[in-house]
Amino acid sequence: MFSWLDYALVCLYLLAMLALGLTLGRYRLRRTEVDYLLASRRIPWLAAGVSVMATMMSSITYLAEPGEVWKSGTTHVLGKLLGIPLEMLIVWGFCIPFMMRFQFTSAYQYLGLRFGPLSQRLGVALFVTVVLLWMGVVVSVLSQVIHHVTGIPLIVIVLTTGLVATCYTMMGGLRAVIWTDVVQVVLMVASAGLTVGFICWETGSWLPDWLRATEHHLRSSGQPDALPWFSWDPTVRATVVTVAINMAVWHVCVHTSNQMVVQRYLATSDVHAARRGFVTSACLSVAVSLLLLLVGMAVLYYYTNSGRPMDGQLDPERQRDLIFPMFAVCRLPAGAGGAVLVALLAAAMSTLDSGVNSVATVVWVEWRGDKRASRNGGTRNSTDEADHVRGARAITLTTGLCITLTACLLDFLPAHWGIVGAIPRTFNAVTGPLGGLFLVGIFMPRVRERAALAATGIGLATSILMGYLQQIGDLLARWGAASNSWPELSFTWIMPCSLLATLVAAPILGALDRSPAKNVAGLTWRTRRESVNAD
């Protein structure tokens, strides 16, 4: 179980993150707003790419990928990998070069220029909602896992994780966020590799043995095909094709509309560096996904083929996300289990610090009414830069406290969903419509603000209806408005359908919109070579 050495490693990690944030916070004696929020746009492309991968992965993925092996074997990761070529084509070819033409601080300034102030405020509101839910789920899931395997009180874990990440983010700004992300990725990869190496050494097995054990487990549990390749039945939990589509849609949406990701590219020097960072992120995501797949298969082999009892008497059907951390605490040597929990903390904090910093950035831009969006970055505000940095730090602290509070309150998700099923029904329910709003602005020059806002509302309604259809049916049944229970739809259809609803509704509503046309010179893909009219 958890030893004093494990506790010492966790404490050492937390102190190291605070020290790194403090050191980077003192990197420049004369801090400026662009340095605090965008690291002076001088982040190396390699660090930016690593940070993007760390931001998007989080402890949710670190737990879900090994746990999903017990449910779907290797096919879930296969589906994710199949979506990468489409994602890379769209993001590398269209999204990054388009957004890097503007020297934005906040990605939502684009919506203000393209449509108007209401769209910009809606984009910020949706993004803040995404982050509060995303970070709340990340910290809540992490805290419940660590509490389950160590017995540490939930409130202690939530407050420690939230406050430490908030403190080093507040002290060091984006520079601290990115460089702590790099350290955290190293810790995550090393801990996963340590687990795989230990099982190889302890059992004398390797990849072919793990594959056979995984196939045998799926057959014995009545799932010989794991994920089917495709099904038109929307109640089928997942298929390889729908997982691929879902992941491609998610990556396109977050690389276009999520400040947590876009801000990393804006912090690089130019479009070439941003593209290199994106390719780095994509390659690292593939490598880490495959490594976590190995972890899941190795742990499955350890328990199913050696006659060893499942630690903690966990149910692989309902508690599969706990199996990897429980194995680390109960089976790895003293110190190694702590290293895995440090990796879980690192995975959570790499996402949490990004969320805190990005929300603080967009809220600060909104609060001070920043309208800069020209190619050369616009003119500087005459307000004292030190006041700007102090204001941004205050908003960073407030954001971190709000996210920590959200994590304390977030305990309403049905247990049978698991992490993989809960993600599209919480924060990713907003990701599709928000990404759709950006894509409408970029690729549909005739659509004006009212139509775009209405289409986004239709996309949000689609997400909510598909994600909570069963719960809505149960509620209507209690009121006597429905006689039969409604089915639970596949989580893999929620985001693609909400994006599709937004993109289909926008041109239809745009054709009915009689509001005055807006000058879109330089603000759409078709007009990208024209000069931007910032009026």
Secondary structure, 3 states (H helix, E strand, C coil): CCCHHHHHHHHHHHHHHHHHHHHHHCCCCCCCHHHHHHHHHCCCHHHHHHHHHHHHHHHHHHHHHHHHHHHHCCHHHHHHHHCHHHHHHHHHHHHHHHHCCCCCCCCCHHHHHHCCHHHHHHHHHHHHHHHHHHHHHHHHHHHHHHHHHHCCCHHHHHHHHHHHHHHHHHHHHHHHHHHHHHHHHHHHHHHHHHHHHHHHHHHCCCHHHHHHHHHHHHHHCCCCCCCCCCCCCCCCCCCHHHHHHHHHHHHHHHHHHCHHHHHHHHCCCCHHHHHHHHHHHHHHHHHHHHHHHHHHHHHHHHHHCCCCCCHHHCCCCCCHHHHHHHHHHHHCCCCHHHHHHHHHHHHHHHHHHHHHHHHHHHHHHHHHCCCCCCCCCCCCCCCCHHHHHHHHHHHHHHHHHHHHHHHHHCCCCCHHHHHHHHHHHCCHHHHHHHHHHHHHHHHCCCCCHHHHHHHHHHHHHHHHHHHCHHHHHHHHHHCCCCCCCCCCCCHHHHHHHHHHHHHHHHHHHHHHCCCCCCCCCCCCCCCCCCCCCCC
